[in-house]
Amino acid sequence: MRALSAVDIALWDLVGQRTGEPIYQLLGGKLRESIPIYNTCVDTEAYPDQEGFMDRPAALAKDLLGQGIKAMKVWPWDRFAPKLEATAVAGPAGYLSMGPSGSFLSLKDLDAGLAVVKEIRDAVGRDIEILIEGHSRWDLNCAIRIGRALEPYDVLWMEDMMKPESAADLSRLAAETRVPHSVSERLFTRYAYRQVLEARAAQIIMPDLVWTGGITEGHKIAILADAFHLPIAPHDCTGLVTIFANLHVCAASPNAMILETVRGFYEGWYRSVYTENVQIEDGNASFPDSPGLGTGLKPEFVADAATSTRISVA
């Protein structure tokens, strides 16, 4: 599906360039001029934001607000979930963020994660939205425990607190807590999202367009979510192609809620790789007006001896 998604986005880009229109025009037209963003707090060279929310969440929240960013995503409980030791790509202390679902979360660890949220709220009040990432690290009971603890803090959503394979189990989680649930970048095609929607298993629908079927499938998922009076908030913690694909679907979707970004990416390596960057001002991203996707790889980046290029053939 990821390969098909890439082909789908490339074909939409080609059609847009051929017709001289941005992709959102081909989807029915632009319904707004911009969309709110949030910052996913990963560590980058310029901004150690994951370290920030773990060690100094109040200061990080104030720094984001100073840049006009009014929403932030953090994952304060991942450190307490079971971990897989890795020898290649890994996070702090040599462990990946993925792994088996945790089936026990102590009150002490629950409070330690909650302290991150509390410190942000105490520092900036309701001036910033807080989003909780779960990375599917917990079972149903632990996810309920986290959700109930979060209820007084009015977070915007909890995301993938448990693995999303079972819409019925996700529905149990949604029924047991008052925190809105976001599901899920890990689902493929509109048929998986239909199961979630029919089971009343989420309040926010989060497709990843480069995984779930491209712009074609993403647009259909947005329409499907709108039929249930629910918003979409497309996933991205990767590259600018994903963001631009998200921008086009969001521009043409009345139920687009918010856009995921990473400030260390769009202020960092995006500038070296892509011809056009995402344009963000006062916590909102504007939509590209160039034909097709609106960005591409810089010729000098492709030609650089340090760039590795692979060509797929039939």
VEXDREN-2710 file (C-alpha; in Angstrom, 1 decimal):
% VEXDREN-2710
k/r/px/py/pz
1/MET/0.0/0.0/0.0
2/ARG/2.9/2.4/0.7
3/ALA/4.2/1.8/-2.8
4/LEU/0.8/2.3/-4.3
5/SER/0.4/5.5/-2.3
6/ALA/3.6/6.9/-3.7
7/VAL/2.4/6.2/-7.2
8/ASP/-1.0/7.7/-6.6
9/ILE/0.5/10.9/-5.3
10/ALA/2.9/11.1/-8.2
11/LEU/0.1/10.7/-10.7
12/TRP/-1.9/13.5/-9.0
13/ASP/1.2/15.7/-9.2
14/LEU/1.5/14.9/-12.9
15/VAL/-2.2/15.6/-13.7
16/GLY/-1.9/18.9/-11.8
17/GLN/1.1/19.9/-13.7
18/ARG/-0.5/18.9/-17.0
19/THR/-3.6/20.9/-16.3
20/GLY/-1.8/23.8/-14.6
21/GLU/-3.9/23.4/-11.4
22/PRO/-3.0/22.7/-7.8
23/ILE/-4.3/19.3/-6.8
24/TYR/-7.0/20.7/-4.5
25/GLN/-8.6/22.3/-7.5
26/LEU/-8.9/18.9/-9.1
27/LEU/-10.5/17.6/-5.8
28/GLY/-13.2/20.3/-6.0
29/GLY/-11.6/23.5/-5.0
30/LYS/-10.1/25.3/-2.0
31/LEU/-12.5/25.8/0.9
32/ARG/-10.2/27.9/3.2
33/GLU/-7.0/29.9/3.0
34/SER/-5.0/28.1/5.7
35/ILE/-5.2/25.4/8.4
36/PRO/-3.9/25.3/12.0
37/ILE/-0.8/23.3/12.7
38/TYR/0.6/21.5/15.7
39/ASN/4.2/20.7/16.5
40/THR/5.1/17.0/17.0
41/CYS/7.9/17.3/19.6
42/VAL/10.6/15.1/18.2
43/ASP/14.3/15.9/18.7
44/THR/16.0/17.6/15.7
45/GLU/19.3/19.3/15.4
46/ALA/17.8/22.7/15.9
47/TYR/15.1/21.8/18.4
48/PRO/15.5/19.0/21.0
49/ASP/11.7/19.1/21.5
50/GLN/11.4/15.5/22.8
51/GLU/14.1/16.2/25.4
52/GLY/12.2/19.4/26.0
53/PHE/8.9/18.0/26.9
54/MET/10.5/15.3/29.1
55/ASP/12.8/17.7/31.0
56/ARG/11.3/21.2/30.7
57/PRO/7.7/21.0/29.4
58/ALA/6.8/24.5/30.6
59/ALA/9.7/26.1/28.8
60/LEU/9.0/24.2/25.6
61/ALA/5.3/25.2/25.6
62/LYS/6.3/28.9/26.1
63/ASP/8.9/28.6/23.3
64/LEU/6.3/27.2/20.9
65/LEU/3.8/29.9/21.7
66/GLY/6.6/32.4/21.1
67/GLN/6.7/31.1/17.5
68/GLY/3.0/31.3/17.2
69/ILE/2.5/27.5/17.5
70/LYS/-0.6/26.9/19.6
71/ALA/-0.6/23.1/19.7
72/MET/1.9/20.4/20.7
73/LYS/2.1/16.6/20.6
74/VAL/3.9/14.7/23.4
75/TRP/4.2/11.1/24.5
76/PRO/5.0/11.1/28.2
77/TRP/4.2/7.5/28.9
78/ASP/6.2/5.7/26.2
79/ARG/9.2/5.4/28.5
80/PHE/7.2/3.1/30.8
81/ALA/6.0/0.7/28.1
82/PRO/7.8/-2.6/27.2
83/LYS/10.8/-1.8/24.9
84/LEU/12.5/-3.7/22.1
85/GLU/16.3/-3.4/22.3
86/ALA/17.8/-2.4/19.0
87/THR/21.3/-2.4/17.5
88/ALA/20.6/-0.3/14.4
89/VAL/18.1/2.6/14.5
90/ALA/17.1/3.3/18.0
91/GLY/16.1/6.1/20.4
92/PRO/17.6/7.0/23.8
93/ALA/19.5/4.2/25.6
94/GLY/19.3/2.0/22.5
95/TYR/15.6/1.2/22.5
96/LEU/13.0/1.6/19.8
97/SER/9.7/3.5/20.6
98/MET/7.8/0.4/19.3
99/GLY/7.2/-2.8/21.0
100/PRO/4.6/-5.1/22.7
101/SER/1.7/-3.6/24.5
102/GLY/2.2/-2.8/28.1
103/SER/-0.3/-4.5/30.5
104/PHE/0.7/-2.7/33.7
105/LEU/1.2/1.0/34.4
106/SER/1.8/1.8/38.1
107/LEU/0.3/4.8/39.8
108/LYS/3.8/6.2/40.2
109/ASP/4.5/6.0/36.4
110/LEU/1.0/7.3/35.6
111/ASP/1.7/10.4/37.7
112/ALA/5.1/10.9/36.2
113/GLY/3.6/11.0/32.7
114/LEU/0.8/13.2/33.9
115/ALA/3.3/15.7/35.4
116/VAL/4.3/16.7/31.9
117/VAL/0.8/17.6/31.0
118/LYS/0.2/19.4/34.3
119/GLU/3.3/21.5/34.0
120/ILE/2.3/22.6/30.5
121/ARG/-1.1/23.6/31.7
122/ASP/0.2/25.3/34.8
123/ALA/2.7/27.3/32.7
124/VAL/0.5/28.5/29.8
125/GLY/-3.0/27.6/30.8
126/ARG/-5.4/27.1/27.9
127/ASP/-3.3/29.1/25.4
128/ILE/-1.9/25.8/23.9
129/GLU/-3.6/22.6/22.8
130/ILE/-2.0/19.4/24.1
131/LEU/-2.1/16.2/22.1
132/ILE/-1.1/12.9/23.6
133/GLU/0.7/10.3/21.3
134/GLY/0.4/6.7/22.4
135/HIS/2.3/4.9/19.7
136/SER/0.1/1.8/20.3
137/ARG/2.1/0.9/23.4
138/TRP/-0.7/-0.1/25.8
139/ASP/-3.4/-2.6/26.3
140/LEU/-7.1/-1.6/26.9
141/ASN/-6.9/-1.3/30.7
142/CYS/-3.7/0.8/30.7
143/ALA/-5.1/3.0/27.9
144/ILE/-8.3/3.6/30.0
145/ARG/-6.2/4.4/33.1
146/ILE/-4.2/7.0/31.1
147/GLY/-7.4/8.5/29.5
148/ARG/-9.2/8.9/32.8
149/ALA/-6.2/10.6/34.4
150/LEU/-6.1/13.0/31.4
151/GLU/-9.7/14.1/31.6
152/PRO/-9.2/17.1/33.9
153/TYR/-6.6/18.6/31.5
154/ASP/-8.8/19.0/28.5
155/VAL/-6.3/17.6/26.0
156/LEU/-7.3/17.8/22.3
157/TRP/-6.9/14.1/21.8
158/MET/-5.3/10.8/22.7
159/GLU/-3.8/9.1/19.7
160/ASP/-3.2/5.3/19.1
161/MET/-3.1/4.5/22.8
162/MET/-3.6/0.8/21.8
163/LYS/-3.1/-1.1/18.6
164/PRO/-5.8/-0.2/16.1
165/GLU/-6.5/-3.7/14.6
166/SER/-9.8/-4.1/16.5
167/ALA/-12.5/-1.5/16.0
168/ALA/-14.6/-3.2/18.7
169/ASP/-11.8/-2.8/21.3
170/LEU/-11.2/0.8/20.3
171/SER/-14.9/1.4/20.8
172/ARG/-14.6/0.1/24.3
173/LEU/-11.8/2.6/25.0
174/ALA/-13.7/5.5/23.5
175/ALA/-16.7/4.6/25.7
176/GLU/-14.7/4.4/28.9
177/THR/-13.0/7.8/28.7
178/ARG/-14.1/11.4/28.0
179/VAL/-10.9/12.3/26.1
180/PRO/-11.4/12.3/22.3
181/HIS/-9.5/9.5/20.5
182/SER/-7.6/9.9/17.3
183/VAL/-7.2/6.8/15.0
184/SER/-4.9/5.9/13.1
185/GLU/-2.0/6.4/10.8
186/ARG/-1.6/2.6/10.9
187/LEU/-4.8/1.8/9.0
188/PHE/-4.9/1.1/5.3
189/THR/-7.7/2.1/2.9
190/ARG/-11.1/3.6/3.5
191/TYR/-12.5/0.2/4.5
192/ALA/-10.5/0.1/7.7
193/TYR/-11.7/3.6/8.6
194/ARG/-15.3/2.6/7.8
195/GLN/-15.0/-0.1/10.5
196/VAL/-13.7/2.4/13.0
197/LEU/-16.4/4.9/12.2
198/GLU/-19.3/2.4/12.3
199/ALA/-18.0/1.1/15.6
200/ARG/-17.9/4.7/17.1
201/ALA/-14.3/4.0/17.9
202/ALA/-12.8/7.4/17.3
203/GLN/-13.6/11.1/17.4
204/ILE/-10.7/12.2/15.1
205/ILE/-9.7/10.3/11.9
206/MET/-6.0/10.4/11.2
207/PRO/-5.0/8.8/7.8
208/ASP/-1.4/8.9/6.7
209/LEU/-1.8/9.6/3.0
210/VAL/1.6/8.0/2.0
211/TRP/0.6/4.8/3.7
212/THR/-3.1/4.4/3.3
213/GLY/-3.6/4.8/-0.4
214/GLY/-2.4/8.3/-1.4
215/ILE/-4.5/11.3/-2.2
216/THR/-7.2/9.3/-3.9
217/GLU/-7.9/7.2/-0.8
218/GLY/-7.3/10.0/1.6
219/HIS/-9.9/12.2/-0.1
220/LYS/-12.4/9.3/0.1
221/ILE/-11.6/8.8/3.8
222/ALA/-12.2/12.5/4.5
223/ILE/-15.6/12.3/2.8
224/LEU/-16.4/9.2/4.8
225/ALA/-15.5/10.8/8.1
226/ASP/-17.6/13.9/7.2
227/ALA/-20.6/11.6/6.7
228/PHE/-20.2/10.7/10.4
229/HIS/-19.8/14.4/11.4
230/LEU/-16.1/13.8/12.3
231/PRO/-12.9/15.7/11.4
232/ILE/-9.7/14.5/9.7
233/ALA/-6.3/15.4/11.0
234/PRO/-3.8/13.8/8.6
235/HIS/-0.7/12.2/10.0
236/ASP/2.9/13.3/9.2
237/CYS/6.2/13.1/11.0
238/THR/8.2/12.4/7.8
239/GLY/8.8/14.5/4.7
240/LEU/7.4/17.4/2.8
241/VAL/5.7/15.3/0.2
242/THR/3.4/14.0/2.9
243/ILE/2.7/17.5/4.2
244/PHE/1.9/18.8/0.7
245/ALA/-0.4/15.9/0.0
246/ASN/-2.1/16.6/3.3
247/LEU/-2.5/20.3/2.5
248/HIS/-4.3/19.5/-0.8
249/VAL/-6.7/17.1/0.8
250/CYS/-7.3/19.5/3.8
251/ALA/-7.9/22.4/1.4
252/ALA/-10.7/20.6/-0.3
253/SER/-12.2/19.0/2.8
254/PRO/-14.7/20.9/5.0
255/ASN/-13.9/18.7/7.9
256/ALA/-10.1/19.2/8.0
257/MET/-9.1/19.9/11.6
258/ILE/-5.4/20.5/12.0
259/LEU/-2.1/19.7/10.3
260/GLU/0.8/17.8/11.8
261/THR/4.3/19.4/11.4
262/VAL/7.8/19.3/12.9
263/ARG/9.4/22.7/13.3
264/GLY/12.9/21.2/13.2
265/PHE/12.1/19.7/9.8
266/TYR/10.6/22.7/8.0
267/GLU/13.2/25.0/9.5
268/GLY/15.9/22.4/8.8
269/TRP/16.4/19.7/6.1
270/TYR/13.3/20.5/4.1
271/ARG/15.1/23.6/2.9
272/SER/18.0/21.6/1.6
273/VAL/16.0/18.9/-0.2
274/TYR/12.8/20.5/-1.6
275/THR/12.2/23.3/-4.1
276/GLU/9.3/24.8/-2.1
277/ASN/8.7/24.6/1.7
278/VAL/5.5/24.7/3.7
279/GLN/4.6/28.2/4.5
280/ILE/3.6/28.7/8.2
281/GLU/2.6/32.0/9.8
282/ASP/1.1/32.5/13.3
283/GLY/0.4/28.8/13.8
284/ASN/-1.3/28.3/10.4
285/ALA/-0.1/26.7/7.2
286/SER/-1.2/28.2/3.9
287/PHE/-2.0/26.1/0.8
288/PRO/0.3/26.0/-2.2
289/ASP/-0.9/27.6/-5.4
290/SER/1.6/26.0/-7.9
291/PRO/0.4/23.3/-10.3
292/GLY/0.4/19.8/-9.0
293/LEU/1.7/19.0/-5.6
294/GLY/3.6/22.3/-5.3
295/THR/7.0/21.1/-4.4
296/GLY/9.7/18.8/-5.7
297/LEU/13.3/17.7/-5.2
298/LYS/16.0/20.3/-5.8
299/PRO/18.1/19.4/-8.8
300/GLU/21.2/20.2/-7.0
301/PHE/20.2/17.8/-4.2
302/VAL/19.5/15.0/-6.6
303/ALA/22.9/15.7/-8.4
304/ASP/24.9/15.8/-5.1
305/ALA/27.4/13.0/-4.9
306/ALA/26.2/12.3/-1.3
307/THR/22.6/11.6/-2.5
308/SER/21.8/8.0/-3.1
309/THR/19.2/7.4/-5.9
310/ARG/17.3/4.2/-6.6
311/ILE/15.1/3.5/-9.6
312/SER/12.3/1.0/-9.5
313/VAL/11.6/-1.0/-12.6
314/ALA/8.7/-3.2/-13.6
END
